[in-house]
Amino acid sequence: MRMATAFGELAAIALSNGRTRDELKKSEERFRAVVQTASDAIINIDREGMITFWNEAATEIFGYDLNEIFGRSITCLLPERFRKAHTDGITRFLKTGQSKIIGTTVEMAALRRNGEEFPVGLSLSEWKLGEEICFTGIIRDISIQKQMERDLRTSMDSLEDKVRERTAELSEINEILNQKIEERRKAEETLETERQRLFSVLDEIPASIHLLADDHTIRFANRYFRTQFGDYTQAPCYQIKQGNDTPCNSCRTFDVFRTGEPNELEDWYADGQLYRIYNYPFKDVDGSDLILQLGIDITKQKEAENDLRESEERFKVLVNSMNDTVFTLNNDKRIKEVYGRGLEKIGYQINEVIGKRINQIFGDIDNPIHLQAIKKVFAGNNDVYEWQIETSPYGKRYIQNSMAPIYDESGSIEGLVGVARDITLQKTLEQQLIQTEKLMAVAQMSAMIAHEFRNALTSLRMILELQMESVTITKSEKKALTVALDSVSHMEGIITELVDFSRPSPMTFSTVDISHLIEESILLIKPHCAKYKVNLEENLAENIPVLRADPIRLKETFVNILLNAVQALSSGNQDNRQKKVQIESEQLTVEKNLKNEPGNSGAPANGSAGSSNHMIKKGTACVRITVSDNGSGIAEKNLKHIFDPFFTTKIGGTGLGMHIVHRTVQAHGGIIRIKNLQPGGTKIAIYLPIKGHH
C-alpha cells in the first residue's frame, strides 16, 4: 500500500516541480529498479481502467508480458463476475471521491492468462498526474496461504471429532486417576511430614549435610550448608562447593553412584575450609539414587596438626644443624632421642647410641662422672659438667654436658634432656690466650733488653773500632779486636730480631716483581753457598705476575729461608751426596682449601702468637715459592714447633727468624707449609694470593 502511494507521489512530484529531464531520468531509473525487483505485482491504470505500468513480478503472477498487456483494460485480469463491480467502483470514485477499497488491503479472485482463477491480496491507491487521476495496485498471489488455511481448517475439524471421542474415554480414566492421585497425595503428605521432620533434625546438626543427584544438582541442604554456601538451588554442586564452571575431572563423591559403597575423603571447599567428607548411598522418595554427604570442618584441626608438625620439623632441623648434641634419657636411664651433629665429631652415629646406657657407649672409665650427674638430675636438679674423650680422627676432645629433668603431667620425673657441647676450641683458645699473654710479657721484656743492650753495644763498638785504628796495635791484638767486633755484630743481629719480634713495624706495600726479589735474595745467599760448598739450583717461572707486597720484608723472608736451608747442609747430609738447595716459583690455582695445619703446615700447636686460622680458598690464583734441601730434615717432634717464637735447634740461634717469616707471609694473606722429604731434607712452600690482598 505504501509502495503504491510512493509510486504515485514520485510521478506527481517529478512533473509538478518541473525537474530537468536528467533528474527525471535518474529518478525514473531508481524507481524502476525498485519496482522491477519487487516480489509483488505492481500495476498502474488510468481513469479509464487501462493498464499503463506492469512490472516483472506481474508477468510472473499473471502470465502476460508487458507488450501484450500494455493499454488493455484491467478487467482482463478479473473473473467475469467481478468486472462490472470494478467498473462501477471506478465510476463512483471519479464522481464522489469515495471508495471502499482504496487505502486498504482486500482479498479477491484474479484471472491468469491461461484462464486459471486464483486468490490474491490487493492494495489499491490513487494519485494524480497533472489533472489526471491514476491508480496503482500491488497484488500478491496468496494461493499457497489459502490452501494452507483450508488444510488447517480440515485438520481442526478432524481434531475436534477425535477430541470428542477421547473425552468420553478419558472421563472414566479421570475418575480412576483422581482416586489414585488422592491416595498418592495422602501417602506423599505422610512421607513429606516425615521428610520434614528428618530435615529439621538435620538442620540442627553442626556439620554440612546435603543430598546430591547424579546431574550435579543439590536436592536438599541443611542449615549449616546454607549458611556456608548460600542458595543451593541456583547452581550445580561443583560451582557451589568448588567454585568451578565445569564438573570436576575426578570426583570421588560420584564413585558412590558407580560402586554403591560409601567412601571417605578430605577436600577444600569454596568457603576456604577443609572438610572431612563422608559419602553414603541414599534413595529419594521416588526411588532415584542420591548421595547423602556429611562434611565436617577440620580446618582448625589440620592447622593445629600442621603447626605441630612444622614446629617439630623446625625443631629437628634446628637441633640437627647444631654442632651440639641434644639427647634425652628415659626413666630407665637409656638414651631415647638424639639430635645434632656433635655425636659425629666424637666418632659415633645416632643409631649406635639409641636405647643404650652411658656406660655401654663410653665405657667404665668415664662412667662415674656421667652416673653421678644423671643421679643428680633424676633427683630434680640441673647439672653442668665437663669431661674428655679420645676420638679418631679428631684426637682428644673436651665436652661440656648440660642436663635438666623432664616432668610428666603429674609432676613426676620421666627422664632428662641434655645438651653435649664440644668445648675443645674454647679450651684451646683459653690456652692460646694464656700463651699470648706470656708472649706479650716476653715481648715487653725483649724490647727493654734490646734497648739497654743496643746502647751498650753501640758504645762497645765505638771503643773497639777506635782501638782498631790505633797505630800501636799489634797483630794479635787486632785479631782479638776483630773477633770482638764480630761478636758485637752478632749481638746486634739478635737485638734486631728481638725488636722485630716485640715491635714489628707496619708493612709498606707496593707493586713488586717477585722474580726480581728472588734473584736479589739469591745474590745475597751465594757467598754462603760457596762457604758451605752447597749447589744452589734455580727454577723460576717466567710468567709470574707482579704482586702488592712489602719488598723489604718479603726479601728478608726469602733470604732467611734460603740461609736456613744452606746452613742445614753445613755438616753434610746423610749419604754424602752433593749438597743441594733448590728454589722454584710458579703461578697456579689452588685445587683445595689451604690452611695452616699443625704438624705439617707450620701452624704452632700450642696456639702461640704465630698461629692463624687464615685460609686460601679453593680456586684462588697464587704464586708458589718453594725452597728445598737434601739435608737430614727436621725431627718430627720439632716440626710442629718450627714457627714458635724462641724455638731453635741451631747453636747460637734466637728462634725468632722463622717466627718472623711466618708472620710476614700471613701479613701478605699467604700460607706457609713445611714438610720433610724422603730419604732426607726439608721443603718449605709459600703461597701468595695474586689478587684481593693489600
Stockholm file with secondary structure:
# STOCKHOLM 1.0

chainA/1-694         MRMATAFGELAAIALSNGRTRDELKKSEERFRAVVQTASDAIINIDREGMITFWNEAATEIFGYDLNEIFGRSITCLLPERFRKAHTDGITRFLKTGQSKIIGTTVEMAALRRNGEEFPVGLSLSEWKLGEEICFTGIIRDISIQKQMERDLRTSMDSLEDKVRERTAELSEINEILNQKIEERRKAEETLETERQRLFSVLDEIPASIHLLADDHTIRFANRYFRTQFGDYTQAPCYQIKQGNDTPCNSCRTFDVFRTGEPNELEDWYADGQLYRIYNYPFKDVDGSDLILQLGIDITKQKEAENDLRESEERFKVLVNSMNDTVFTLNNDKRIKEVYGRGLEKIGYQINEVIGKRINQIFGDIDNPIHLQAIKKVFAGNNDVYEWQIETSPYGKRYIQNSMAPIYDESGSIEGLVGVARDITLQKTLEQQLIQTEKLMAVAQMSAMIAHEFRNALTSLRMILELQMESVTITKSEKKALTVALDSVSHMEGIITELVDFSRPSPMTFSTVDISHLIEESILLIKPHCAKYKVNLEENLAENIPVLRADPIRLKETFVNILLNAVQALSSGNQDNRQKKVQIESEQLTVEKNLKNEPGNSGAPANGSAGSSNHMIKKGTACVRITVSDNGSGIAEKNLKHIFDPFFTTKIGGTGLGMHIVHRTVQAHGGIIRIKNLQPGGTKIAIYLPIKGHH
#=GR chainA/1-694 SS CHHHHHHHHHHHHHHHTTCCHHHHHHHHHHHHHHHHTCSSEEEEEETTCBEEEECHHHHHHHCCCHHHHTTSBGGGGSCHHHHHHHHHHHHHHHHHSCCSSBTSEEEEEEECTTSCEEEEEEEEEEEEETTEEEEEEEEEECHHHHHHHHHHHHHHHHHHHHHHHHHHHHHHHHHHHHHHHHHHHHHHHHHHHHHHHHHHHHHTSSSEEEEECTTSCEEEECHHHHHHHCCSSSSCHHHHHHCCSSCCSSCSTTHHHHHCCCEEEEEECTTSCEEEEEEEEEECTTSCEEEEEEEEECHHHHHHHHHHHHHHHHHHHHHHHSSSEEEEEETTSCEEEEEESGGGGGTCCHHHHTTCCHHHHHTTTSHHHHHHHHHHHHTTCCEEEEEEEEETTTEEEEEEEEEEEEECTTSCEEEEEEEEEECHHHHHHHHHHHHHHHHHHHHHHHHHHHHHHHHHHHHHHHHHHHHHTCTTCCHHHHHHHHHHHHHHHHHHHHHHHHHHHHSCCCCCCEEECHHHHHHHHHHHHHHHHHHHTCEEEEEECSCCCCEEECHHHHHHHHHHHHHHHHHHTTTCCTTCCCCEEEEEEEEEECSSCEECCTTTTCCCTTCCTTCCCCEECTTCEEEEEEEEECSCCCCHHHHTTTTSTTCCCSTTCCSCHHHHHHHHHHHTTCEEEEEECSSSCEEEEEEEESSSCC
#=GC SS_cons         CHHHHHHHHHHHHHHHTTCCHHHHHHHHHHHHHHHHTCSSEEEEEETTCBEEEECHHHHHHHCCCHHHHTTSBGGGGSCHHHHHHHHHHHHHHHHHSCCSSBTSEEEEEEECTTSCEEEEEEEEEEEEETTEEEEEEEEEECHHHHHHHHHHHHHHHHHHHHHHHHHHHHHHHHHHHHHHHHHHHHHHHHHHHHHHHHHHHHHTSSSEEEEECTTSCEEEECHHHHHHHCCSSSSCHHHHHHCCSSCCSSCSTTHHHHHCCCEEEEEECTTSCEEEEEEEEEECTTSCEEEEEEEEECHHHHHHHHHHHHHHHHHHHHHHHSSSEEEEEETTSCEEEEEESGGGGGTCCHHHHTTCCHHHHHTTTSHHHHHHHHHHHHTTCCEEEEEEEEETTTEEEEEEEEEEEEECTTSCEEEEEEEEEECHHHHHHHHHHHHHHHHHHHHHHHHHHHHHHHHHHHHHHHHHHHHHTCTTCCHHHHHHHHHHHHHHHHHHHHHHHHHHHHSCCCCCCEEECHHHHHHHHHHHHHHHHHHHTCEEEEEECSCCCCEEECHHHHHHHHHHHHHHHHHHTTTCCTTCCCCEEEEEEEEEECSSCEECCTTTTCCCTTCCTTCCCCEECTTCEEEEEEEEECSCCCCHHHHTTTTSTTCCCSTTCCSCHHHHHHHHHHHTTCEEEEEECSSSCEEEEEEEESSSCC
//
